[in-house]
Every structure is written in C-alpha cells, then in structure tokens.
Amino acid sequence: MDIDKDLVAASATPLVLAILGEGESYGYAIIKRVGEVSGGELQWTDGMVYPLLHRLERRGLVEAVWGLSETGRRRKYYRLTR
C-alpha cells in the first residue's frame, strides 16, 4: 500500500508521542517501533525522526537525557514531560 506523505507527516507527532508513552526510548528504537506498529507500512529514517524529536523537545513535550547503551556507548534517550 502506498501511504500519502501528508498522512505520514500528520500522524508522525501523535505516533511518536504514543511510542514515548510506552516509556523512554532513543531514535533508532523509535524508528523500529514505527515499523512494527505499522506492520512494515511506514519506513522512517533518522532524517525524519530526529527533527521531529528536536521539535517536540523545543515545544516542551519531550525531554532528552544522555545515557549509556547496553554496549556502553552514549545514547540520547527521549521521554515525555509532565
């Protein structure tokens, strides 16, 4: 199925907020989760998710904190604000 770009753009913010409502996450995991919940219909890239996360952070809807991955690499985790 070909999903209209306007529909993808309009659904991006609520989709990311819903994913973060499940718990804090990081960019790549959010991209993978979008693919899972859409049954593979939506294939986001980091060029789509990171600008959205930064916009949500500027608006005060999410906050970012640096943490460590399981391998010890630094990773930025995002979570909903109150």
C-alpha positions, 0 to 999 in steps of 0.5 A: 500500500502506498501511504500519502506523505501528508498522512505520514507527516500528520500522524508522525507527532501523535505516533511518536508521542504514543511510542514515548508513552510506552516509556523512554526510548532513543531514535533508532528504537523509535524508528523500529517501533514505527515499523512494527506498529505499522506492520512494515507500512511506514519506513522512517529514517533518522532524517525524519525522526530526529527533527521531529524529536528536536521539535517536540523537545523545543515545544516542551513535550519531550525531554532528552537525557544522555545515557549509556547503551547496553554496549556502553556507548552514549545514547540520547534517550527521549521521554515525555514531560509532565 
